[in-house]
Amino acid sequence: MTLIEVRELSKTYADDGVSTPALRGVSFDIGRGEFVAIMGPSGSGKSTLLHLLGFLDRPTGGTYRFDGRGIDEYTDHELAEVRNRKMGFVFQTFNLLPRTDVLENVKLPLLYSGIPEKRWNRMAEEAIEAVGLSHRLSHESSQLSGGERQRVAIARALVLRPEIIFADEPTGNLDSKSGKAVMAILEDLNRTRGHTIVLITHETYTAEQAERIIHLMDGEIANDEKVKARRTSDHFIK
Amino acid sequence: MFIRRAFTSALRGLNTHRTRSALTMLGIVIGVTAIILIVSLGEGAQALILGEVQSIGAKVIAIVPGREPKGPSDFLSTFTDSLKQKDLDALSRSTNVPHLGKIMPIVFGSYSVSYGSETYRPTIYGATPLFGEIYDVHPKTGRLFSDDEVRGYADTAVIGSKVVEELFGNEEALGKRVKIKEKSFRVVGVLETTGQSFFLNFDSAVIVPYTTAQQYLFGIKYFNRIVIEADTEDHVAETIEDVNTTLRASHNITDPEKDDFFLETQADAMKTVSTITDVLTLFLAAVAAISLIVGGVGIMNIMLVSVTERTREIGLRKAVGAKGSDIMLQFLLEAVILTVAGGLVGVALGAFFSFAISLILGRTLAVDWEFVFPVGAAFLGIGVAAAVGLVFGLYPARVASKKSPIEALRYE
């Protein structure tokens, strides 16, 4: 079942009259439950692609259908709703709210969801348990290690059980051990809970934990291949 | 998103930057404090002055010679000699003014009074014994001069406590002779201490028969005032009419525009005092209100800084599903919460300071200063503070809501 359908998608940034093409017409599909890594050197357009896929930006050309509906058919208001209910985001820089504890950070998407407030705590606690941080509920983000912060960010991304999780260099700011733990969680979410995952990375080692790698180069797809020898995390650090 | 949730996240946003929030609030706090303080003290002063005016008595009508002053340039026209003995006689006739209770002419001026080597310059009043009842001042020792003494141009004087203190010190004043403008007077009474009253201070007054004062001190044939008391409060309006009619007849005036006298009543005085203090209070409060605008600009400034600084947070909120309107509401609420909280603190501080000042004024000036909490100004202050938050929070909130999520997330 196709979740994402991209055809000749392009994005050109126009800044001060100078137009810079970041994406020059890419086409691919991503099925439900897939674990896809997007690789490429910096400037290859992978972040731009992720922003387009994540409804954070609109393309300047081509079509993008998410869940059977083209991005042009969504109003800004509806884009926000889809981001809220069907998408989760994990960023390289964690982006937790300062001076706010783990539970409140994870609750953030619930704030905009229309879900009755009395269910918020239970939903947030479940998500935090899924990333193994139940013992850190009332810690502020500044008291957590980098790996723990990223796990909080993952809990925040999955609190509304989204269809898809977009992870933008999630291990980029982490040491290798924490990075492995984060990747193990993403892999687990994909395998046991069926979340579709789109991962951006420039590390081959990380990318090879996905089922499929899309290589970008200068805004175009250089290669789109199944991972033959898929690495799996040996263990999931609870 | 419901207002309550926006409210919660606005509160969290403010709580995250406590020091900045407090400093931002300060402008509003100071503005509202100043407004409450000014209005409260203004109302206190008004109550005090009105109390003084009321003490004159509602039945008293003062006839003032000259044209009623309509402006500062008219002021000199009050120093005229239009009130004469024949007016006093005409007003005293019950066919002219049937509801007349009391009538008393007054002349006044300022001369040095001496006793031995001591001199003092009090206000000299020439009056009749009725002044005691009309102004509610009574001799502590001795007596007031009599009507016979008034008729007989007697050299008797009643003096206030301050005059006694200045001229006699601890010496007994009764029966002593004091000199006013080469004329010797015998002290027959010493008035009780009344304290400063708004219009008259009998403590530093010397009161002599008006006849004597006219003849020997001032050398005039007219009166500076004729004071009338109606028999009851209900007859004040009627008595005013009768006085006007009588005096116009006596002065051959047909056109009321050309009156060479005018009447002052307690009601007039209260109205004048209220108008003056109201205008003053309003003016000062308006000046204080300007500081609210300045505070609002400060809030806008800090909110813009805050929006820029929290660009990543805005981006994150948008990424996890916040709509532009959610962001707008949050920042707008942050501004309004700041200003309303500032308003509340300002009201509390203003009330506190004004209470403290009322205590100090009461002690140091020995006046009966009452602390007034201006409920209206408190609500107005908080309302204006909320409006300032709305108006000056709008632009920063719009800026925040327009931020593109990717620009916001990329922001370093």
Interface residues (C-beta under 8 A of the other chain):
Chain A: H51 G54 L56 D57 D76 H77 A80 E81 R83 N84 R85 F89 F91 T93 N95 L97 P98 R99 T100 E104 L108 P109 L111 Y112 S113 G114 E117 R156
Chain B: M1 R5 S9 R12 N15 T16 R312 E313 G315 L316 R317 K318 A319 V320 G321 A322 K323 G324 D326 S404 P405 I406 L409
